Amino acid sequence: MKKPSIIALTLTAFLSAWPFQAHAQWVQTNGPYGGLVTALAVSGTNLFAGTYGGGVFLSTNGGTSWTAVNTGLTNSYVFALAVSGTNLFAGTWGGGVFLSTNGGTSWSAVNTSLTSIDIQSFAVSGTNLFAGTYNSGVFLSTNGGTSWTAVNTGLTNLRVYALAVSGTNLFAGTYGGGVFLSTNSGTSWSPVNTGLTSTVIRSFAVSGTNLFAGTSGGGVFLSTNNGASWSEAGLTESYVIALAVSGTNLFAGTGSSGVFLSTNNGASWSAVNAGLTDRNGNARTVYALAVGGTNLFAGTSGGGVFLSTNNGASWSPVNTGLTSTDIRSFAVSGTNLFAGTRYGGVFLSTNSGTSWSEVNTGLGNTAVLALAVSGTNLFAGTLGGGVFLSTNNGASWTEAGLTESHVIALAVSGTNLFAGTYGGGVFLSTNGGTSWSEAGLTESYVIALAVSGTNLFAGTNGGVFLSTNSGTSWSPVNTGLTKSYVNALAASGTNLFAGTDGGGVFLSTNDGASWRAVNTGLTNTAIWSLAVSGTYLFAGTRGGVFLSTNGGASWSAVNTGLTNIYVTAFAVSGTNLFAGTYGSGVWRRPLSEMVTSVQPSAGEPPVAFKLEQNYPNPFNPGTTIKFSVVKSGLVSLKVYDLLGREVATLVNEEMNPGSYEVSFDATRLASGVYFYRLCTGEFGETKTLVLQK
């Protein structure tokens, strides 16, 4: 008897296992490093960092290297961390509390009866876990987060930013209500604010019988009698976000002046910021402090984590692997890819994101919202520092002379450089940034710029404006544009696309004279970025990446593997699409996985769904697949490897009845046997193809 072929056996196993887990197709690049670190926690030799947008990271070697530990953590905005025995808790903004019992390897949500899912703080007292929330006060769990109970009697201010335990006393720091004390595990509360002149409490620290409170506007306060009375602790820097105690040392992390140290319970303070600065010597904003043995860690805004081994006398960044940056802009120059970050300046990758390097020397402001390339010139638009110029791929920067400091958008048209600003409209430089002139737009808040031929378009908080004379004069072009807040613009041939905040994408085919919404299949309408690659249009939203292959007529989500779906910027470089995210750096995906050429075939209308064998087969590296659709609906055609992992999406869109053919380029794949599967609402068929290189 003839033995069945290996391919046939594998195909049978493949079909019997259907459905299966798809392989992640977006890949997070190796950087940029840093970002906004909002929480720190130490458990033995493990150091955990909670980030704003990147979830939780773990270091087992004192911050020398980090790995993301987010499996099951469905919300990446982590504001609080707490350790209780072998339990690690993460408090998130919008996702409630998550629990890991294995050092962050996996997480599960523990929110039963937790009526507020915006977590600001934690405190642990024995088997009691307390959670402070943004608007619903304090919750108590006595069973490791399995269930929660609100404990707010007497707590007249329910916005709880800080919690602390001192013996049998539990303290709650509120936003505007000062400090509250509970002596019975939250069953009842009473205000304890005598002498406390600032009632916005951001942090606590306990040292023996001393209780310290960090405030917004009043510095540090000290109570030696469990909050019965308070006295100012002498710190002139008023905005104190974090506090930590190490032996007799008290550390304060501040909003704009880095870290301060007191060795005498706050009687006097000294700044300890050597190394805890940006490239221009400005002290970092410190959101979190943690002590681990002789190590002191600081979580900062944009700069990631810093380490001091000498009580703050000197600091060094420890960010390798900490990919929690907030990306706001891209620029491509040859094989160079530049990423502008909200807090960390500019980073450069010369190898498609495999590695990144910080290129900020001379960049006087590291909040980079816009980047543009003009010849050998690279321009960076910053929030608060105007425009900077680099002529050597970011190795060094100089100020480009624009007095209007808040630059949100940049665009190049020939020798003209345009800057869109917050508050000042559009500015024009005709000499590489040496000098600038106002370009006449009365709408002052310019968020996006786009050039199409001799037309210059400006997206503002008041709609779209058009200039046909390099900004000398402008006219509003908003007919049919029902949402006025325009975050992104993109031109493709005679098509102009506008991405709006809440209204989705609009299309104009007549230079803005009229617009119509093109949102079919676009399930998230908060558009932050747009990109064009040939005839394909990508939209970056608060709900991920969407692709349109027909000028916006319909959209499909292309988010497989993209764990952070708040997409703020795009770049097309080489064969890849890069997506910048709000809190987890840069992600990469080959364009060939998303943008394949789907063409209708000539002939009679089909009478049945059908998937044909690819031709040629075997192939190297290109092949054609034909299929037929008899009913309008969502159609997907995907390619999988022998393990059932998705390796390419050829079609994923609404299609009309007809016969089609699609080209598949497998240049990036290894030789071997693969499967391709056609799925509609009522039909599914799988065939094999063989790549032979």
C-alpha positions as CSV (number, residue, x, y, z in Angstrom):
1,M,0.0,0.0,0.0
2,K,1.3,3.5,-0.9
3,K,2.3,5.5,2.1
4,P,0.8,9.0,2.4
5,S,3.0,11.9,1.7
6,I,4.6,14.0,4.4
7,I,2.8,17.0,3.0
8,A,-0.5,15.3,3.1
9,L,0.0,14.2,6.7
10,T,1.1,17.7,7.7
11,L,-1.9,19.3,6.0
12,T,-4.2,16.9,7.8
13,A,-2.6,17.8,11.2
14,F,-2.8,21.4,10.2
15,L,-6.5,21.3,9.4
16,S,-7.4,19.3,12.5
17,A,-5.7,21.9,14.7
18,W,-7.6,24.8,13.2
19,P,-8.1,27.4,14.5
20,F,-4.5,28.1,15.8
21,Q,-2.5,30.9,17.3
22,A,-1.2,33.3,14.6
23,H,2.4,34.2,14.6
24,A,3.1,37.8,15.6
25,Q,4.0,39.9,12.5
26,W,4.8,43.3,13.9
27,V,8.1,43.1,15.7
28,Q,9.3,45.6,18.3
29,T,12.7,47.0,17.3
30,N,15.6,47.1,19.7
31,G,14.9,50.6,20.9
32,P,15.0,53.4,21.3
33,Y,15.8,52.9,25.0
34,G,14.4,55.0,27.9
35,G,11.0,56.4,28.2
36,L,8.7,57.4,31.0
37,V,9.1,55.2,34.1
38,T,6.2,55.7,36.5
39,A,6.8,53.0,39.1
40,L,9.7,50.9,40.6
41,A,9.6,47.9,42.9
42,V,12.3,45.6,44.3
43,S,11.8,42.0,45.2
44,G,15.0,40.2,46.2
45,T,17.4,40.5,43.3
46,N,14.5,41.4,40.9
47,L,13.9,45.1,40.0
48,F,10.6,45.9,38.2
49,A,9.9,49.1,36.3
50,G,6.4,50.1,35.4
51,T,6.2,52.4,32.4
52,Y,3.8,54.7,30.6
53,G,2.8,52.7,27.6
54,G,5.4,49.9,27.7
55,G,4.0,47.8,30.6
56,V,6.4,46.2,33.1
57,F,10.1,45.5,32.6
58,L,12.3,43.2,34.7
59,S,16.0,43.5,35.5
60,T,17.7,40.7,37.4
61,N,21.1,42.4,37.4
62,G,20.7,45.8,39.0
63,G,19.4,47.5,35.8
64,T,22.3,46.4,33.6
65,S,19.7,44.9,31.2
66,W,15.9,44.7,31.0
67,T,13.3,42.4,29.5
68,A,9.6,43.2,29.0
69,V,7.4,40.9,31.2
70,N,3.9,41.6,29.9
71,T,2.2,38.3,29.0
72,G,-1.4,38.7,30.1
73,L,-0.9,42.3,31.0
74,T,-3.5,43.8,28.7
75,N,-3.0,47.4,29.8
76,S,0.5,48.9,29.3
77,Y,0.0,52.1,31.4
78,V,1.4,51.1,34.8
79,F,1.2,53.7,37.5
80,A,1.9,51.6,40.6
81,L,3.8,48.4,41.6
82,A,3.7,46.4,44.9
83,V,5.3,43.3,46.2
84,S,3.6,41.1,48.8
85,G,5.4,37.8,49.4
86,T,5.6,36.0,46.1
87,N,2.9,38.2,44.6
88,L,3.7,41.1,42.3
89,F,0.9,43.6,41.7
90,A,0.6,46.2,38.9
91,G,-1.8,49.0,39.0
92,T,-2.8,50.4,35.6
93,W,-4.6,53.4,34.2
94,G,-7.8,52.0,32.7
95,G,-7.1,48.3,33.3
96,G,-7.3,48.0,37.1
97,V,-5.0,45.6,39.0
98,F,-3.0,42.7,37.6
99,L,-1.3,39.9,39.6
100,S,1.8,37.9,38.8
101,T,2.8,35.0,41.0
102,N,5.9,34.1,39.0
103,G,8.0,37.3,38.8
104,G,6.2,38.9,36.0
105,T,6.4,35.9,33.6
106,S,2.6,36.0,33.3
107,W,-0.2,38.2,34.6
108,S,-3.9,38.0,35.3
109,A,-6.4,40.7,36.0
110,V,-7.7,40.7,39.6
111,N,-10.5,43.3,39.6
112,T,-13.6,41.6,41.1
113,S,-15.7,44.4,42.8
114,L,-13.0,47.0,42.0
115,T,-15.3,49.7,40.7
116,S,-12.5,52.0,39.6
117,I,-9.9,50.7,37.2
118,D,-7.6,53.8,37.3
119,I,-5.0,52.8,39.9
120,Q,-2.7,55.4,41.4
121,S,-1.0,53.7,44.4
122,F,-0.6,50.6,46.5
123,A,0.2,49.8,50.1
124,V,0.8,46.4,51.7
125,S,0.2,45.6,55.4
126,G,0.5,42.0,56.3
127,T,-2.1,40.1,54.2
128,N,-3.9,43.4,53.4
129,L,-3.4,45.0,50.0
130,F,-4.7,48.6,49.6
131,A,-5.2,50.3,46.2
132,G,-5.6,54.0,45.8
133,T,-7.7,55.0,42.8
134,Y,-8.1,58.1,40.7
135,N,-11.7,58.9,41.6
136,S,-13.1,56.2,43.9
137,G,-11.0,56.3,47.0
138,V,-9.3,53.3,48.6
139,F,-10.0,49.6,48.0
140,L,-8.9,46.7,50.2
141,S,-8.2,43.1,49.3
142,T,-7.5,40.5,52.0
143,N,-7.0,37.6,49.5
144,G,-4.3,38.6,47.1
145,G,-6.5,40.6,44.9
146,T,-9.1,37.9,44.3
147,S,-11.8,40.3,45.5
148,W,-11.9,44.0,46.7
149,T,-14.0,46.1,49.0
150,A,-14.3,49.9,49.0
151,V,-13.1,51.3,52.4
152,N,-13.9,55.0,52.2
153,T,-16.0,56.0,55.2
154,G,-14.8,59.5,56.2
155,L,-12.5,59.8,53.2
156,T,-14.0,63.0,51.8
157,N,-11.5,63.2,48.9
158,L,-11.5,60.1,46.7
159,R,-8.6,61.0,44.4
160,V,-5.9,59.0,46.2
161,Y,-2.4,59.5,44.8
162,A,-0.4,58.0,47.6
163,L,-0.7,55.3,50.4
164,A,1.6,54.5,53.2
165,V,1.7,52.1,56.2
166,S,3.3,52.9,59.5
167,G,2.7,50.2,62.1
168,T,-1.1,49.9,62.4
169,N,-1.6,53.2,60.8
170,L,-2.7,53.6,57.1
171,F,-2.3,57.0,55.5
172,A,-3.9,58.2,52.2
173,G,-2.6,61.2,50.3
174,T,-5.2,62.9,48.2
175,Y,-5.4,65.4,45.4
176,G,-6.7,68.5,47.2
177,G,-7.8,67.0,50.5
178,G,-4.4,66.5,52.1
179,V,-3.7,63.4,54.3
180,F,-6.2,61.0,55.8
181,L,-5.5,58.5,58.6
182,S,-7.1,55.1,59.2
183,T,-6.2,53.1,62.3
184,N,-8.5,50.2,61.4
185,S,-7.4,49.0,57.9
186,G,-9.5,51.6,56.1
187,T,-12.8,50.9,57.9
188,S,-12.9,54.6,58.8
189,W,-10.8,57.7,58.0
190,S,-10.1,61.1,59.5
191,P,-8.2,64.1,58.0
192,V,-4.8,64.9,59.6
193,N,-3.8,68.1,58.0
194,T,-2.8,70.5,60.8
195,G,0.2,72.6,59.5
196,L,-0.1,71.0,56.1
197,T,-0.2,74.1,53.8
198,S,-0.3,72.1,50.6
199,T,-3.1,69.6,50.2
200,V,-2.0,67.9,46.9
201,I,-0.1,64.8,48.2
202,R,2.0,62.9,45.7
203,S,4.1,60.6,47.8
204,F,4.9,59.3,51.3
205,A,7.9,57.8,53.0
206,V,8.2,56.3,56.5
207,S,11.4,56.3,58.6
208,G,11.0,55.1,62.1
209,T,8.4,57.4,63.8
210,N,8.8,60.0,61.0
211,L,6.3,60.3,58.3
212,F,7.2,62.4,55.2
213,A,4.7,63.7,52.6
214,G,5.8,65.0,49.2
215,T,3.4,67.6,47.8
216,S,2.6,69.4,44.7
217,G,3.4,73.0,45.4
218,G,4.7,72.9,49.0
219,G,7.8,70.6,49.0
220,V,8.2,68.0,51.7
221,F,6.4,68.0,55.1
222,L,7.3,66.0,58.2
223,S,5.0,64.6,60.9
224,T,6.5,62.9,64.0
225,N,3.1,62.1,65.6
226,N,1.2,60.1,63.0
227,G,-0.1,63.1,61.1
228,A,-1.5,64.9,64.1
229,S,0.6,67.9,63.1
230,W,3.0,68.7,60.2
231,S,5.9,71.0,59.6
232,E,7.7,72.0,56.5
233,A,10.8,70.0,55.9
234,G,12.8,72.7,54.2
235,L,13.0,71.7,50.5
236,T,12.7,74.8,48.3
237,E,11.8,72.6,45.3
238,S,8.0,72.5,45.7
239,Y,6.9,69.8,43.3
240,V,7.8,66.4,45.0
241,I,6.6,63.3,43.1
242,A,8.6,60.5,44.8
243,L,10.2,59.8,48.2
244,A,12.5,57.0,49.4
245,V,14.4,56.2,52.6
246,S,17.7,54.4,52.8
247,G,19.1,54.2,56.3
248,T,19.4,57.7,57.6
249,N,19.1,59.1,54.0
250,L,15.9,60.6,52.7
251,F,15.6,61.1,48.9
252,A,13.1,63.3,47.1
253,G,12.4,63.0,43.4
254,T,11.1,66.3,42.0
255,G,9.2,67.5,38.9
256,S,11.9,69.6,37.3
257,S,15.1,69.5,39.5
258,G,16.0,65.9,39.8
259,V,16.8,64.3,43.2
260,F,17.5,65.9,46.5
261,L,19.1,64.3,49.6
262,S,18.6,65.0,53.3
263,T,20.6,63.3,56.0
264,N,18.9,65.0,58.9
265,N,15.2,64.3,58.4
266,G,14.6,67.2,56.1
267,A,16.3,69.9,58.2
268,S,18.5,70.6,55.1
269,W,18.7,69.3,51.6
270,S,21.3,69.1,48.8
271,A,20.7,68.4,45.1
272,V,22.3,65.1,44.0
273,N,22.1,65.1,40.2
274,A,25.5,64.4,38.8
275,G,24.7,62.4,35.7
276,L,21.0,62.6,36.3
277,T,20.6,65.2,33.5
278,D,19.9,65.4,29.8
279,R,22.6,66.3,27.2
280,N,22.1,70.0,28.1
281,G,22.7,69.6,31.8
282,N,19.0,69.9,32.7
283,A,17.9,67.8,35.7
284,R,15.4,65.1,35.0
285,T,11.8,64.8,36.2
286,V,11.8,61.9,38.7
287,Y,8.6,59.9,38.9
288,A,9.8,57.0,41.0
289,L,12.5,56.1,43.5
290,A,13.4,52.6,44.8
291,V,16.1,51.3,47.1
292,G,17.7,47.8,46.6
293,G,20.6,47.2,49.0
294,T,23.2,49.8,48.3
295,N,21.6,50.7,44.9
296,L,19.3,53.7,44.5
297,F,17.1,53.7,41.3
298,A,15.3,56.7,39.8
299,G,12.5,56.4,37.2
300,T,12.4,59.5,35.0
301,S,10.4,61.2,32.4
302,G,11.9,60.3,29.1
303,G,15.3,59.2,30.3
304,G,14.3,55.8,31.6
305,V,16.0,54.4,34.7
306,F,19.1,55.8,36.4
307,L,21.3,54.1,39.0
308,S,23.3,55.5,41.9
309,T,25.6,53.3,44.0
310,N,26.8,56.2,46.2
311,N,23.6,57.7,47.7
312,G,23.0,60.0,44.7
313,A,26.5,61.4,44.5
314,S,26.6,60.2,40.9
315,W,24.1,58.5,38.5
316,S,24.3,56.5,35.3
317,P,21.5,55.5,32.9
318,V,20.7,51.8,33.0
319,N,18.3,51.3,30.1
320,T,19.5,48.5,27.8
321,G,16.3,46.7,26.7
322,L,14.0,49.2,28.3
323,T,11.9,50.0,25.1
324,S,9.3,52.3,26.6
325,T,9.9,55.4,24.6
326,D,7.1,57.7,23.3
327,I,7.7,58.2,19.5
328,R,6.4,61.3,17.9
329,S,8.1,61.6,14.6
330,F,10.3,59.9,12.0
331,A,12.6,60.9,9.1
332,V,14.3,58.8,6.5
333,S,17.6,59.7,4.8
334,G,19.0,56.9,2.7
335,T,19.5,53.9,5.0
336,N,19.3,56.1,8.1
337,L,16.1,56.1,10.1
338,F,15.6,58.8,12.7
339,A,13.1,58.7,15.5
340,G,12.0,61.8,17.4
341,T,10.8,61.1,21.0
342,R,8.6,63.1,23.3
343,Y,11.1,63.2,26.1
344,G,14.4,61.6,25.0
345,G,15.4,63.5,21.9
346,V,16.5,61.9,18.6
347,F,17.7,58.4,18.0
348,L,19.3,56.9,14.9
349,S,19.2,53.4,13.4
350,T,21.3,52.4,10.4
351,N,20.1,48.8,10.3
352,S,16.3,48.9,10.2
353,G,15.8,49.1,13.9
354,T,18.2,46.3,14.9
355,S,20.0,48.8,17.1
356,W,19.5,52.5,17.9
357,S,21.9,55.2,19.2
358,E,21.0,58.5,20.9
359,V,22.1,61.5,18.7
360,N,21.4,64.5,20.9
361,T,24.7,66.5,21.2
362,G,23.8,70.2,21.1
363,L,20.0,69.4,20.9
364,G,18.9,72.0,23.5
365,N,15.4,70.5,23.8
366,T,14.7,66.8,23.8
367,A,10.9,66.9,23.2
368,V,11.1,66.3,19.5
369,L,7.7,66.3,17.8
370,A,8.7,66.8,14.2
371,L,11.6,65.7,11.9
372,A,12.4,66.6,8.3
373,V,15.2,65.9,5.8
374,S,16.3,68.4,3.1
375,G,19.3,67.2,1.2
376,T,22.1,66.7,3.8
377,N,20.2,68.7,6.4
378,L,18.2,67.1,9.2
379,F,15.7,69.4,11.1
380,A,14.1,68.7,14.5
381,G,11.1,70.6,15.7
382,T,10.8,70.7,19.5
383,L,8.2,71.5,22.1
384,G,9.7,74.6,23.7
385,G,13.0,74.9,21.9
386,G,12.1,75.8,18.3
387,V,14.0,74.2,15.4
388,F,17.4,72.5,15.5
389,L,19.6,71.6,12.5
390,S,22.1,68.8,12.0
391,T,24.3,68.5,8.9
392,N,26.0,65.3,10.0
393,N,23.2,62.8,10.6
394,G,22.5,63.9,14.1
395,A,26.1,63.7,15.4
396,S,25.7,67.3,16.5
397,W,23.0,70.0,16.4
398,T,22.7,73.8,16.3
399,E,19.8,76.1,16.9
400,A,18.1,77.0,13.6
401,G,17.0,80.5,14.7
402,L,13.2,80.2,15.0
403,T,11.9,82.4,17.9
404,E,8.5,80.6,18.0
405,S,9.5,77.8,20.4
406,H,6.7,75.2,20.1
407,V,7.1,73.4,16.7
408,I,4.7,70.5,16.0
409,A,5.1,70.0,12.3
410,L,7.8,70.4,9.6
411,A,7.6,70.1,5.8
412,V,10.0,70.6,2.9
413,S,9.2,71.9,-0.6
414,G,12.2,72.5,-2.7
415,T,14.4,75.0,-0.9
416,N,11.5,76.0,1.4
417,L,11.3,74.7,4.9
418,F,7.9,75.2,6.7
419,A,7.4,74.9,10.5
420,G,3.9,74.5,12.0
421,T,3.7,75.8,15.5
422,Y,1.6,75.8,18.6
423,G,0.4,79.4,18.9
424,G,2.2,81.1,16.1
425,G,0.9,79.5,12.8
426,V,3.3,78.7,10.0
427,F,6.8,79.9,9.6
428,L,9.0,79.8,6.4
429,S,12.7,79.5,5.9
430,T,14.3,79.7,2.5
431,N,17.9,79.3,3.7
432,G,18.1,76.1,5.7
433,G,16.8,77.6,8.9
434,T,19.2,80.5,9.1
435,S,16.3,83.0,9.2
436,W,12.5,82.7,9.3
437,S,9.4,84.7,8.4
438,E,5.8,84.3,9.4
439,A,3.8,82.6,6.6
440,G,0.6,84.4,7.3
441,L,-1.8,81.7,8.7
442,T,-4.2,83.3,11.2
443,E,-5.1,79.8,12.6
444,S,-2.3,79.6,15.1
445,Y,-2.4,75.9,16.2
446,V,-0.8,74.0,13.3
447,I,-0.6,70.2,13.9
448,A,0.2,68.8,10.4
449,L,1.7,70.0,7.1
450,A,1.7,68.4,3.7
451,V,3.0,69.4,0.3
452,S,1.4,68.4,-3.0
453,G,2.9,69.9,-6.0
454,T,2.8,73.7,-5.5
455,N,0.1,73.3,-2.8
456,L,0.9,73.6,0.9
457,F,-1.8,72.2,3.3
458,A,-1.9,72.9,7.0
459,G,-3.9,70.7,9.4
460,T,-5.1,72.7,12.4
461,N,-7.5,72.6,15.3
462,G,-9.8,74.6,13.0
463,G,-9.7,72.3,10.0
464,V,-7.5,72.4,6.8
465,F,-6.0,75.5,5.2
466,L,-4.4,75.8,1.7
467,S,-1.7,78.0,0.4
468,T,-0.8,78.0,-3.3
469,N,2.0,80.6,-2.9
470,S,4.4,79.2,-0.3
471,G,2.4,80.6,2.6
472,T,2.0,84.2,1.4
473,S,-1.8,83.7,1.7
474,W,-4.1,81.0,3.0
475,S,-7.7,79.9,2.5
476,P,-9.8,77.4,4.6
477,V,-10.8,74.3,2.6
478,N,-13.2,72.5,4.9
479,T,-16.4,71.8,3.0
480,G,-17.6,68.3,4.1
481,L,-14.9,68.1,6.8
482,T,-17.2,67.5,9.7
483,K,-14.3,67.2,12.3
484,S,-12.1,70.2,12.6
485,Y,-9.2,68.8,14.7
486,V,-6.8,67.5,12.0
487,N,-3.9,65.5,13.4
488,A,-2.4,64.2,10.1
489,L,-2.3,64.9,6.4
490,A,-1.0,62.8,3.5
491,A,-1.0,63.4,-0.2
492,S,-1.1,60.6,-2.8
493,G,-1.3,61.7,-6.4
494,T,-4.5,63.7,-6.7
495,N,-5.8,62.4,-3.4
496,L,-5.4,64.3,-0.2
497,F,-6.2,62.5,3.1
498,A,-6.9,64.2,6.5
499,G,-6.8,62.2,9.7
500,T,-9.0,63.7,12.4
501,D,-9.4,63.2,16.2
502,G,-12.6,61.3,16.4
503,G,-13.9,61.6,12.9
504,G,-11.6,59.2,11.2
505,V,-10.2,59.8,7.7
506,F,-11.5,62.2,5.1
507,L,-10.6,62.3,1.4
508,S,-10.4,65.2,-1.0
509,T,-9.8,64.7,-4.7
510,N,-9.9,68.4,-5.6
511,D,-7.2,70.0,-3.4
512,G,-9.5,70.4,-0.4
513,A,-12.4,72.1,-2.2
514,S,-14.6,69.3,-0.8
515,W,-14.2,66.3,1.5
516,R,-16.0,63.1,2.3
517,A,-15.4,60.6,5.1
518,V,-13.8,57.3,4.1
519,N,-14.1,55.1,7.2
520,T,-15.7,51.8,6.2
521,G,-13.9,49.2,8.3
522,L,-12.0,51.8,10.3
523,T,-13.1,50.7,13.8
524,N,-11.1,53.5,15.6
525,T,-11.6,57.0,14.4
526,A,-8.9,58.8,16.5
527,I,-6.3,59.2,13.8
528,W,-2.8,60.2,14.9
529,S,-0.7,59.5,11.8
530,L,-1.0,58.7,8.1
531,A,1.5,57.1,5.6
532,V,1.4,56.4,1.9
533,S,3.3,53.6,0.1
534,G,2.5,53.5,-3.6
535,T,-1.2,53.0,-3.8
536,Y,-1.5,51.9,-0.2
537,L,-2.6,54.1,2.7
538,F,-1.9,53.4,6.3
539,A,-3.7,55.0,9.3
540,G,-2.2,55.0,12.8
541,T,-4.9,55.3,15.4
542,R,-5.5,54.8,19.2
543,G,-6.6,51.3,18.1
544,G,-3.7,50.3,16.0
545,V,-2.7,50.3,12.3
546,F,-5.3,50.1,9.5
547,L,-4.6,49.6,5.8
548,S,-6.6,50.7,2.8
549,T,-5.8,49.4,-0.7
550,N,-8.5,51.4,-2.5
551,G,-8.0,55.0,-1.6
552,G,-9.8,54.8,1.7
553,A,-12.9,53.2,0.4
554,S,-12.4,50.4,2.9
555,W,-10.0,49.6,5.7
556,S,-8.7,46.5,7.4
557,A,-6.8,46.2,10.7
558,V,-3.2,45.0,10.3
559,N,-2.2,44.7,14.0
560,T,-1.0,41.1,14.5
561,G,1.7,41.2,17.1
562,L,1.4,44.9,17.8
563,T,0.9,44.9,21.6
564,N,0.8,48.7,21.9
565,I,-1.9,50.0,19.6
566,Y,-1.6,53.7,20.2
567,V,0.3,54.5,17.0
568,T,1.6,58.1,16.8
569,A,4.0,58.1,13.8
570,F,4.9,56.2,10.6
571,A,7.9,55.8,8.3
572,V,8.4,53.8,5.2
573,S,12.0,52.8,4.9
574,G,13.3,50.2,2.4
575,T,10.9,47.3,2.4
576,N,9.5,48.0,5.9
577,L,6.8,50.0,7.5
578,F,7.8,51.5,10.9
579,A,5.2,52.4,13.5
580,G,6.0,54.7,16.4
581,T,3.9,54.1,19.5
582,Y,2.9,56.0,22.6
583,G,5.1,54.3,25.2
584,S,6.7,51.2,23.6
585,G,9.1,52.6,21.1
586,V,9.3,51.6,17.4
587,W,7.8,48.5,15.7
588,R,8.6,47.1,12.3
589,R,6.7,45.1,9.7
590,P,7.6,44.2,6.1
591,L,5.4,45.9,3.6
592,S,5.1,42.7,1.6
593,E,3.1,41.1,4.5
594,M,0.4,43.8,4.2
595,V,0.6,45.3,0.7
596,T,0.1,42.7,-2.0
597,S,-1.2,43.3,-5.4
598,V,-4.8,42.0,-5.7
599,Q,-6.2,42.3,-9.2
600,P,-9.6,41.2,-10.5
601,S,-9.4,38.5,-13.3
602,A,-11.3,38.8,-16.5
603,G,-14.1,36.4,-17.4
604,E,-17.6,35.3,-16.4
605,P,-18.8,36.0,-12.8
606,P,-18.0,33.0,-10.5
607,V,-20.7,30.6,-9.5
608,A,-18.9,29.3,-6.3
609,F,-16.2,30.2,-3.9
610,K,-12.9,28.7,-5.0
611,L,-9.2,28.7,-4.1
612,E,-6.9,27.6,-6.9
613,Q,-3.4,26.1,-6.7
614,N,-0.7,28.7,-6.8
615,Y,1.4,29.0,-10.0
616,P,4.2,28.3,-10.4
617,N,4.7,25.7,-7.7
618,P,7.4,25.1,-6.5
619,F,8.4,28.8,-6.9
620,N,11.2,31.2,-6.1
621,P,10.6,33.8,-4.8
622,G,7.3,34.9,-6.4
623,T,4.0,33.1,-7.2
624,T,0.4,33.9,-8.1
625,I,-2.7,32.7,-6.3
626,K,-6.2,32.9,-7.9
627,F,-9.5,32.8,-6.0
628,S,-13.1,33.4,-6.5
629,V,-15.7,35.2,-4.3
630,V,-19.5,34.9,-4.9
631,K,-20.8,37.1,-2.1
632,S,-19.7,40.5,-0.8
633,G,-17.9,40.4,2.5
634,L,-14.7,40.3,4.4
635,V,-12.1,38.0,2.7
636,S,-8.8,36.9,4.1
637,L,-6.0,35.1,2.4
638,K,-3.1,34.2,4.7
639,V,0.1,32.1,4.5
640,Y,1.3,29.9,7.3
641,D,4.4,27.7,8.0
642,L,4.3,24.1,9.0
643,L,3.8,24.9,12.6
644,G,0.7,26.9,11.8
645,R,2.3,30.3,12.4
646,E,1.0,33.1,10.2
647,V,3.9,34.4,8.0
648,A,2.0,36.7,5.6
649,T,-1.4,38.4,5.1
650,L,-2.1,38.6,1.4
651,V,-5.7,39.8,1.6
652,N,-7.8,41.1,4.5
653,E,-10.5,43.4,3.3
654,E,-14.1,43.7,2.1
655,M,-14.4,42.4,-1.4
656,N,-17.2,42.3,-4.1
657,P,-18.1,39.1,-6.0
658,G,-15.5,38.3,-8.7
659,S,-12.4,36.3,-9.6
660,Y,-9.1,37.7,-8.3
661,E,-5.4,37.0,-8.4
662,V,-2.8,38.0,-5.9
663,S,1.0,38.0,-6.1
664,F,3.0,36.6,-3.2
665,D,6.7,37.6,-2.8
666,A,8.4,35.2,-0.4
667,T,11.9,36.7,-0.6
668,R,12.2,37.0,3.2
669,L,11.1,33.4,3.9
670,A,13.3,30.2,4.0
671,S,12.8,27.3,1.6
672,G,10.1,24.9,2.6
673,V,6.5,23.9,2.6
674,Y,3.9,26.5,3.5
675,F,0.1,26.6,3.5
676,Y,-2.3,29.3,2.2
677,R,-5.9,29.6,3.4
678,L,-8.8,31.5,2.0
679,C,-11.5,32.5,4.5
680,T,-14.9,34.2,4.1
681,G,-17.9,34.4,6.3
682,E,-19.1,31.0,4.9
683,F,-16.2,29.4,3.1
684,G,-12.7,28.2,4.0
685,E,-10.1,26.3,2.0
686,T,-6.4,25.5,2.5
687,K,-3.8,24.5,0.0
688,T,0.0,23.9,0.1
689,L,2.8,25.8,-1.7
690,V,6.5,25.0,-1.9
691,L,9.2,27.6,-1.8
692,Q,12.4,26.3,-3.4
693,K,15.4,28.6,-3.3
